[in-house]
Amino acid sequence: MTAARSRIKTGKASLIGGIAVGIATMVLWVAVTRDLGFSGGAALALGVAVSVGLATWIRVADL
């Protein structure tokens, strides 16, 4: 007899939480960079990378 494989079921809350954290991070990133005087595509691209990274981390960490 073989043991049945169990699969981890991800919840909808982690998906929604990850998206919310990503959006909030991007909004705060834009606000802080504008106040500090940084502008341009490089600052925006770095903000998108940080936001996506945090959103993915929240999604995966909630498993």
PDB file of N, CA, C and O in Angstrom:
ATOM      1  N   MET A   1       0.831  -1.184   0.000  1.00  0.00           N
ATOM      2  CA  MET A   1       0.000   0.000   0.000  1.00  0.00           C
ATOM      3  C   MET A   1       0.870   1.239   0.000  1.00  0.00           C
ATOM      4  O   MET A   1       1.887   1.318   0.689  1.00  0.00           O
ATOM      5  N   THR A   2       0.451   2.172  -0.769  1.00  0.00           N
ATOM      6  CA  THR A   2       1.183   3.435  -0.819  1.00  0.00           C
ATOM      7  C   THR A   2       0.347   4.520  -0.159  1.00  0.00           C
ATOM      8  O   THR A   2      -0.883   4.524  -0.218  1.00  0.00           O
ATOM      9  N   ALA A   3       1.043   5.406   0.449  1.00  0.00           N
ATOM     10  CA  ALA A   3       0.356   6.518   1.121  1.00  0.00           C
ATOM     11  C   ALA A   3      -0.158   7.497   0.068  1.00  0.00           C
ATOM     12  O   ALA A   3       0.500   7.756  -0.940  1.00  0.00           O
ATOM     13  N   ALA A   4      -1.316   8.017   0.318  1.00  0.00           N
ATOM     14  CA  ALA A   4      -1.893   9.011  -0.596  1.00  0.00           C
ATOM     15  C   ALA A   4      -1.108  10.310  -0.494  1.00  0.00           C
ATOM     16  O   ALA A   4      -0.723  10.742   0.593  1.00  0.00           O
ATOM     17  N   ARG A   5      -0.886  10.908  -1.622  1.00  0.00           N
ATOM     18  CA  ARG A   5      -0.188  12.188  -1.631  1.00  0.00           C
ATOM     19  C   ARG A   5      -1.124  13.288  -1.162  1.00  0.00           C
ATOM     20  O   ARG A   5      -2.273  13.383  -1.595  1.00  0.00           O
ATOM     21  N   SER A   6      -0.615  14.097  -0.286  1.00  0.00           N
ATOM     22  CA  SER A   6      -1.416  15.235   0.163  1.00  0.00           C
ATOM     23  C   SER A   6      -0.869  16.492  -0.488  1.00  0.00           C
ATOM     24  O   SER A   6       0.343  16.658  -0.633  1.00  0.00           O
ATOM     25  N   ARG A   7      -1.748  17.343  -0.864  1.00  0.00           N
ATOM     26  CA  ARG A   7      -1.369  18.579  -1.520  1.00  0.00           C
ATOM     27  C   ARG A   7      -1.744  19.757  -0.646  1.00  0.00           C
ATOM     28  O   ARG A   7      -2.822  19.782  -0.054  1.00  0.00           O
ATOM     29  N   ILE A   8      -0.868  20.714  -0.567  1.00  0.00           N
ATOM     30  CA  ILE A   8      -1.150  21.900   0.225  1.00  0.00           C
ATOM     31  C   ILE A   8      -2.083  22.791  -0.586  1.00  0.00           C
ATOM     32  O   ILE A   8      -1.783  23.165  -1.720  1.00  0.00           O
ATOM     33  N   LYS A   9      -3.201  23.116   0.008  1.00  0.00           N
ATOM     34  CA  LYS A   9      -4.163  23.983  -0.666  1.00  0.00           C
ATOM     35  C   LYS A   9      -3.936  25.412  -0.185  1.00  0.00           C
ATOM     36  O   LYS A   9      -4.012  25.705   1.008  1.00  0.00           O
ATOM     37  N   THR A  10      -3.660  26.277  -1.129  1.00  0.00           N
ATOM     38  CA  THR A  10      -3.428  27.672  -0.766  1.00  0.00           C
ATOM     39  C   THR A  10      -4.764  28.385  -0.619  1.00  0.00           C
ATOM     40  O   THR A  10      -5.711  28.128  -1.361  1.00  0.00           O
ATOM     41  N   GLY A  11      -4.818  29.265   0.332  1.00  0.00           N
ATOM     42  CA  GLY A  11      -6.039  29.997   0.591  1.00  0.00           C
ATOM     43  C   GLY A  11      -6.151  31.249  -0.253  1.00  0.00           C
ATOM     44  O   GLY A  11      -5.164  31.778  -0.765  1.00  0.00           O
ATOM     45  N   LYS A  12      -7.365  31.697  -0.380  1.00  0.00           N
ATOM     46  CA  LYS A  12      -7.623  32.923  -1.130  1.00  0.00           C
ATOM     47  C   LYS A  12      -7.098  34.143  -0.371  1.00  0.00           C
ATOM     48  O   LYS A  12      -6.760  35.163  -0.970  1.00  0.00           O
ATOM     49  N   ALA A  13      -7.038  34.021   0.945  1.00  0.00           N
ATOM     50  CA  ALA A  13      -6.585  35.148   1.762  1.00  0.00           C
ATOM     51  C   ALA A  13      -5.132  35.500   1.469  1.00  0.00           C
ATOM     52  O   ALA A  13      -4.776  36.678   1.455  1.00  0.00           O
ATOM     53  N   SER A  14      -4.287  34.498   1.235  1.00  0.00           N
ATOM     54  CA  SER A  14      -2.883  34.803   0.955  1.00  0.00           C
ATOM     55  C   SER A  14      -2.729  35.490  -0.396  1.00  0.00           C
ATOM     56  O   SER A  14      -1.857  36.344  -0.559  1.00  0.00           O
ATOM     57  N   LEU A  15      -3.562  35.129  -1.360  1.00  0.00           N
ATOM     58  CA  LEU A  15      -3.521  35.794  -2.663  1.00  0.00           C
ATOM     59  C   LEU A  15      -3.949  37.251  -2.536  1.00  0.00           C
ATOM     60  O   LEU A  15      -3.280  38.149  -3.046  1.00  0.00           O
ATOM     61  N   ILE A  16      -5.061  37.476  -1.857  1.00  0.00           N
ATOM     62  CA  ILE A  16      -5.563  38.843  -1.679  1.00  0.00           C
ATOM     63  C   ILE A  16      -4.594  39.659  -0.830  1.00  0.00           C
ATOM     64  O   ILE A  16      -4.362  40.835  -1.109  1.00  0.00           O
ATOM     65  N   GLY A  17      -4.033  39.045   0.195  1.00  0.00           N
ATOM     66  CA  GLY A  17      -3.063  39.731   1.039  1.00  0.00           C
ATOM     67  C   GLY A  17      -1.804  40.108   0.285  1.00  0.00           C
ATOM     68  O   GLY A  17      -1.268  41.202   0.464  1.00  0.00           O
ATOM     69  N   GLY A  18      -1.334  39.202  -0.556  1.00  0.00           N
ATOM     70  CA  GLY A  18      -0.150  39.494  -1.362  1.00  0.00           C
ATOM     71  C   GLY A  18      -0.382  40.645  -2.319  1.00  0.00           C
ATOM     72  O   GLY A  18       0.476  41.514  -2.480  1.00  0.00           O
ATOM     73  N   ILE A  19      -1.548  40.649  -2.958  1.00  0.00           N
ATOM     74  CA  ILE A  19      -1.876  41.734  -3.880  1.00  0.00           C
ATOM     75  C   ILE A  19      -1.987  43.056  -3.130  1.00  0.00           C
ATOM     76  O   ILE A  19      -1.484  44.079  -3.595  1.00  0.00           O
ATOM     77  N   ALA A  20      -2.639  43.040  -1.976  1.00  0.00           N
ATOM     78  CA  ALA A  20      -2.800  44.268  -1.188  1.00  0.00           C
ATOM     79  C   ALA A  20      -1.444  44.806  -0.724  1.00  0.00           C
ATOM     80  O   ALA A  20      -1.205  46.013  -0.766  1.00  0.00           O
ATOM     81  N   VAL A  21      -0.569  43.919  -0.286  1.00  0.00           N
ATOM     82  CA  VAL A  21       0.762  44.348   0.159  1.00  0.00           C
ATOM     83  C   VAL A  21       1.555  44.916  -1.009  1.00  0.00           C
ATOM     84  O   VAL A  21       2.257  45.915  -0.856  1.00  0.00           O
ATOM     85  N   GLY A  22       1.449  44.287  -2.173  1.00  0.00           N
ATOM     86  CA  GLY A  22       2.152  44.783  -3.357  1.00  0.00           C
ATOM     87  C   GLY A  22       1.699  46.174  -3.758  1.00  0.00           C
ATOM     88  O   GLY A  22       2.520  47.038  -4.066  1.00  0.00           O
ATOM     89  N   ILE A  23       0.396  46.386  -3.754  1.00  0.00           N
ATOM     90  CA  ILE A  23      -0.145  47.702  -4.119  1.00  0.00           C
ATOM     91  C   ILE A  23       0.255  48.758  -3.086  1.00  0.00           C
ATOM     92  O   ILE A  23       0.680  49.857  -3.443  1.00  0.00           O
ATOM     93  N   ALA A  24       0.116  48.412  -1.809  1.00  0.00           N
ATOM     94  CA  ALA A  24       0.468  49.367  -0.754  1.00  0.00           C
ATOM     95  C   ALA A  24       1.957  49.706  -0.787  1.00  0.00           C
ATOM     96  O   ALA A  24       2.340  50.854  -0.564  1.00  0.00           O
ATOM     97  N   THR A  25       2.784  48.717  -1.063  1.00  0.00           N
ATOM     98  CA  THR A  25       4.225  48.955  -1.149  1.00  0.00           C
ATOM     99  C   THR A  25       4.551  49.910  -2.292  1.00  0.00           C
ATOM    100  O   THR A  25       5.380  50.809  -2.145  1.00  0.00           O
ATOM    101  N   MET A  26       3.898  49.710  -3.420  1.00  0.00           N
ATOM    102  CA  MET A  26       4.157  50.579  -4.571  1.00  0.00           C
ATOM    103  C   MET A  26       3.703  52.014  -4.310  1.00  0.00           C
ATOM    104  O   MET A  26       4.390  52.967  -4.679  1.00  0.00           O
ATOM    105  N   VAL A  27       2.545  52.160  -3.674  1.00  0.00           N
ATOM    106  CA  VAL A  27       2.046  53.503  -3.349  1.00  0.00           C
ATOM    107  C   VAL A  27       3.012  54.213  -2.397  1.00  0.00           C
ATOM    108  O   VAL A  27       3.340  55.384  -2.593  1.00  0.00           O
ATOM    109  N   LEU A  28       3.459  53.502  -1.376  1.00  0.00           N
ATOM    110  CA  LEU A  28       4.403  54.104  -0.435  1.00  0.00           C
ATOM    111  C   LEU A  28       5.743  54.387  -1.104  1.00  0.00           C
ATOM    112  O   LEU A  28       6.377  55.402  -0.816  1.00  0.00           O
ATOM    113  N   TRP A  29       6.175  53.504  -1.987  1.00  0.00           N
ATOM    114  CA  TRP A  29       7.434  53.710  -2.704  1.00  0.00           C
ATOM    115  C   TRP A  29       7.386  55.005  -3.521  1.00  0.00           C
ATOM    116  O   TRP A  29       8.314  55.813  -3.483  1.00  0.00           O
ATOM    117  N   VAL A  30       6.305  55.182  -4.247  1.00  0.00           N
ATOM    118  CA  VAL A  30       6.167  56.387  -5.078  1.00  0.00           C
ATOM    119  C   VAL A  30       6.125  57.639  -4.208  1.00  0.00           C
ATOM    120  O   VAL A  30       6.738  58.652  -4.544  1.00  0.00           O
ATOM    121  N   ALA A  31       5.404  57.573  -3.093  1.00  0.00           N
ATOM    122  CA  ALA A  31       5.307  58.740  -2.210  1.00  0.00           C
ATOM    123  C   ALA A  31       6.663  59.103  -1.609  1.00  0.00           C
ATOM    124  O   ALA A  31       7.029  60.277  -1.567  1.00  0.00           O
ATOM    125  N   VAL A  32       7.400  58.112  -1.151  1.00  0.00           N
ATOM    126  CA  VAL A  32       8.690  58.378  -0.518  1.00  0.00           C
ATOM    127  C   VAL A  32       9.711  58.861  -1.543  1.00  0.00           C
ATOM    128  O   VAL A  32      10.456  59.804  -1.276  1.00  0.00           O
ATOM    129  N   THR A  33       9.753  58.224  -2.714  1.00  0.00           N
ATOM    130  CA  THR A  33      10.730  58.661  -3.716  1.00  0.00           C
ATOM    131  C   THR A  33      10.428  60.068  -4.222  1.00  0.00           C
ATOM    132  O   THR A  33      11.345  60.829  -4.533  1.00  0.00           O
ATOM    133  N   ARG A  34       9.149  60.412  -4.303  1.00  0.00           N
ATOM    134  CA  ARG A  34       8.794  61.775  -4.720  1.00  0.00           C
ATOM    135  C   ARG A  34       9.237  62.778  -3.659  1.00  0.00           C
ATOM    136  O   ARG A  34       9.763  63.839  -3.995  1.00  0.00           O
ATOM    137  N   ASP A  35       9.032  62.455  -2.385  1.00  0.00           N
ATOM    138  CA  ASP A  35       9.447  63.364  -1.314  1.00  0.00           C
ATOM    139  C   ASP A  35      10.964  63.515  -1.233  1.00  0.00           C
ATOM    140  O   ASP A  35      11.468  64.585  -0.892  1.00  0.00           O
ATOM    141  N   LEU A  36      11.688  62.445  -1.547  1.00  0.00           N
ATOM    142  CA  LEU A  36      13.146  62.499  -1.492  1.00  0.00           C
ATOM    143  C   LEU A  36      13.771  63.078  -2.755  1.00  0.00           C
ATOM    144  O   LEU A  36      14.978  63.314  -2.800  1.00  0.00           O
ATOM    145  N   GLY A  37      12.955  63.305  -3.776  1.00  0.00           N
ATOM    146  CA  GLY A  37      13.454  63.931  -4.983  1.00  0.00           C
ATOM    147  C   GLY A  37      13.942  62.964  -6.050  1.00  0.00           C
ATOM    148  O   GLY A  37      14.521  63.385  -7.051  1.00  0.00           O
ATOM    149  N   PHE A  38      13.715  61.688  -5.846  1.00  0.00           N
ATOM    150  CA  PHE A  38      14.098  60.716  -6.859  1.00  0.00           C
ATOM    151  C   PHE A  38      12.958  60.571  -7.855  1.00  0.00           C
ATOM    152  O   PHE A  38      11.791  60.488  -7.470  1.00  0.00           O
ATOM    153  N   SER A  39      13.298  60.543  -9.114  1.00  0.00           N
ATOM    154  CA  SER A  39      12.268  60.356 -10.131  1.00  0.00           C
ATOM    155  C   SER A  39      12.887  59.641 -11.316  1.00  0.00           C
ATOM    156  O   SER A  39      14.106  59.495 -11.405  1.00  0.00           O
ATOM    157  N   GLY A  40      12.049  59.208 -12.206  1.00  0.00           N
ATOM    158  CA  GLY A  40      12.543  58.556 -13.409  1.00  0.00           C
ATOM    159  C   GLY A  40      12.212  57.084 -13.436  1.00  0.00           C
ATOM    160  O   GLY A  40      11.636  56.524 -12.504  1.00  0.00           O
ATOM    161  N   GLY A  41      12.592  56.491 -14.527  1.00  0.00           N
ATOM    162  CA  GLY A  41      12.273  55.094 -14.769  1.00  0.00           C
ATOM    163  C   GLY A  41      13.005  54.132 -13.856  1.00  0.00           C
ATOM    164  O   GLY A  41      12.462  53.089 -13.491  1.00  0.00           O
ATOM    165  N   ALA A  42      14.233  54.468 -13.483  1.00  0.00           N
ATOM    166  CA  ALA A  42      15.008  53.565 -12.621  1.00  0.00           C
ATOM    167  C   ALA A  42      14.366  53.429 -11.240  1.00  0.00           C
ATOM    168  O   ALA A  42      14.255  52.324 -10.709  1.00  0.00           O
ATOM    169  N   ALA A  43      13.946  54.552 -10.664  1.00  0.00           N
ATOM    170  CA  ALA A  43      13.303  54.510  -9.350  1.00  0.00           C
ATOM    171  C   ALA A  43      11.976  53.772  -9.419  1.00  0.00           C
ATOM    172  O   ALA A  43      11.628  53.022  -8.507  1.00  0.00           O
ATOM    173  N   LEU A  44      11.245  53.982 -10.488  1.00  0.00           N
ATOM    174  CA  LEU A  44       9.964  53.295 -10.661  1.00  0.00           C
ATOM    175  C   LEU A  44      10.165  51.797 -10.871  1.00  0.00           C
ATOM    176  O   LEU A  44       9.427  50.991 -10.306  1.00  0.00           O
ATOM    177  N   ALA A  45      11.147  51.419 -11.671  1.00  0.00           N
ATOM    178  CA  ALA A  45      11.425  50.001 -11.918  1.00  0.00           C
ATOM    179  C   ALA A  45      11.878  49.299 -10.647  1.00  0.00           C
ATOM    180  O   ALA A  45      11.492  48.157 -10.397  1.00  0.00           O
ATOM    181  N   LEU A  46      12.690  49.968  -9.848  1.00  0.00           N
ATOM    182  CA  LEU A  46      13.116  49.387  -8.576  1.00  0.00           C
ATOM    183  C   LEU A  46      11.927  49.223  -7.637  1.00  0.00           C
ATOM    184  O   LEU A  46      11.834  48.228  -6.918  1.00  0.00           O
ATOM    185  N   GLY A  47      11.021  50.192  -7.641  1.00  0.00           N
ATOM    186  CA  GLY A  47       9.815  50.092  -6.823  1.00  0.00           C
ATOM    187  C   GLY A  47       8.930  48.936  -7.244  1.00  0.00           C
ATOM    188  O   GLY A  47       8.374  48.238  -6.396  1.00  0.00           O
ATOM    189  N   VAL A  48       8.792  48.725  -8.546  1.00  0.00           N
ATOM    190  CA  VAL A  48       7.997  47.593  -9.036  1.00  0.00           C
ATOM    191  C   VAL A  48       8.648  46.281  -8.615  1.00  0.00           C
ATOM    192  O   VAL A  48       7.955  45.349  -8.208  1.00  0.00           O
ATOM    193  N   ALA A  49       9.975  46.201  -8.710  1.00  0.00           N
ATOM    194  CA  ALA A  49      10.679  44.981  -8.312  1.00  0.00           C
ATOM    195  C   ALA A  49      10.499  44.685  -6.828  1.00  0.00           C
ATOM    196  O   ALA A  49      10.265  43.539  -6.445  1.00  0.00           O
ATOM    197  N   VAL A  50      10.607  45.704  -6.005  1.00  0.00           N
ATOM    198  CA  VAL A  50      10.422  45.527  -4.557  1.00  0.00           C
ATOM    199  C   VAL A  50       8.986  45.122  -4.249  1.00  0.00           C
ATOM    200  O   VAL A  50       8.759  44.237  -3.424  1.00  0.00           O
ATOM    201  N   SER A  51       8.025  45.751  -4.893  1.00  0.00           N
ATOM    202  CA  SER A  51       6.614  45.445  -4.661  1.00  0.00           C
ATOM    203  C   SER A  51       6.277  44.020  -5.063  1.00  0.00           C
ATOM    204  O   SER A  51       5.595  43.304  -4.330  1.00  0.00           O
ATOM    205  N   VAL A  52       6.755  43.613  -6.227  1.00  0.00           N
ATOM    206  CA  VAL A  52       6.493  42.247  -6.683  1.00  0.00           C
ATOM    207  C   VAL A  52       7.165  41.232  -5.757  1.00  0.00           C
ATOM    208  O   VAL A  52       6.591  40.189  -5.445  1.00  0.00           O
ATOM    209  N   GLY A  53       8.374  41.546  -5.324  1.00  0.00           N
ATOM    210  CA  GLY A  53       9.077  40.654  -4.403  1.00  0.00           C
ATOM    211  C   GLY A  53       8.351  40.484  -3.080  1.00  0.00           C
ATOM    212  O   GLY A  53       8.219  39.366  -2.580  1.00  0.00           O
ATOM    213  N   LEU A  54       7.884  41.575  -2.516  1.00  0.00           N
ATOM    214  CA  LEU A  54       7.148  41.497  -1.252  1.00  0.00           C
ATOM    215  C   LEU A  54       5.806  40.786  -1.413  1.00  0.00           C
ATOM    216  O   LEU A  54       5.414  39.993  -0.558  1.00  0.00           O
ATOM    217  N   ALA A  55       5.109  41.068  -2.501  1.00  0.00           N
ATOM    218  CA  ALA A  55       3.823  40.415  -2.741  1.00  0.00           C
ATOM    219  C   ALA A  55       4.003  38.913  -2.913  1.00  0.00           C
ATOM    220  O   ALA A  55       3.206  38.127  -2.402  1.00  0.00           O
ATOM    221  N   THR A  56       5.047  38.515  -3.629  1.00  0.00           N
ATOM    222  CA  THR A  56       5.318  37.094  -3.816  1.00  0.00           C
ATOM    223  C   THR A  56       5.705  36.438  -2.497  1.00  0.00           C
ATOM    224  O   THR A  56       5.292  35.314  -2.210  1.00  0.00           O
ATOM    225  N   TRP A  57       6.500  37.144  -1.696  1.00  0.00           N
ATOM    226  CA  TRP A  57       6.909  36.600  -0.407  1.00  0.00           C
ATOM    227  C   TRP A  57       5.700  36.389   0.510  1.00  0.00           C
ATOM    228  O   TRP A  57       5.604  35.362   1.182  1.00  0.00           O
ATOM    229  N   ILE A  58       4.796  37.342   0.538  1.00  0.00           N
ATOM    230  CA  ILE A  58       3.590  37.201   1.356  1.00  0.00           C
ATOM    231  C   ILE A  58       2.757  36.015   0.871  1.00  0.00           C
ATOM    232  O   ILE A  58       2.246  35.241   1.681  1.00  0.00           O
ATOM    233  N   ARG A  59       2.623  35.875  -0.423  1.00  0.00           N
ATOM    234  CA  ARG A  59       1.831  34.777  -1.008  1.00  0.00           C
ATOM    235  C   ARG A  59       2.448  33.421  -0.669  1.00  0.00           C
ATOM    236  O   ARG A  59       1.738  32.500  -0.267  1.00  0.00           O
ATOM    237  N   VAL A  60       3.759  33.296  -0.828  1.00  0.00           N
ATOM    238  CA  VAL A  60       4.412  32.009  -0.603  1.00  0.00           C
ATOM    239  C   VAL A  60       4.568  31.717   0.894  1.00  0.00           C
ATOM    240  O   VAL A  60       4.446  30.565   1.310  1.00  0.00           O
ATOM    241  N   ALA A  61       4.832  32.731   1.696  1.00  0.00           N
ATOM    242  CA  ALA A  61       5.046  32.531   3.125  1.00  0.00           C
ATOM    243  C   ALA A  61       3.785  32.104   3.853  1.00  0.00           C
ATOM    244  O   ALA A  61       3.858  31.527   4.939  1.00  0.00           O
ATOM    245  N   ASP A  62       2.638  32.380   3.270  1.00  0.00           N
ATOM    246  CA  ASP A  62       1.369  32.053   3.926  1.00  0.00           C
ATOM    247  C   ASP A  62       0.940  30.611   3.664  1.00  0.00           C
ATOM    248  O   ASP A  62      -0.130  30.198   4.111  1.00  0.00           O
ATOM    249  N   LEU A  63       1.747  29.848   2.955  1.00  0.00           N
ATOM    250  CA  LEU A  63       1.413  28.450   2.711  1.00  0.00           C
ATOM    251  C   LEU A  63       1.552  27.680   3.983  1.00  0.00           C
ATOM    252  O   LEU A  63       1.316  26.472   4.002  1.00  0.00           O
TER     253      LEU A  63
END
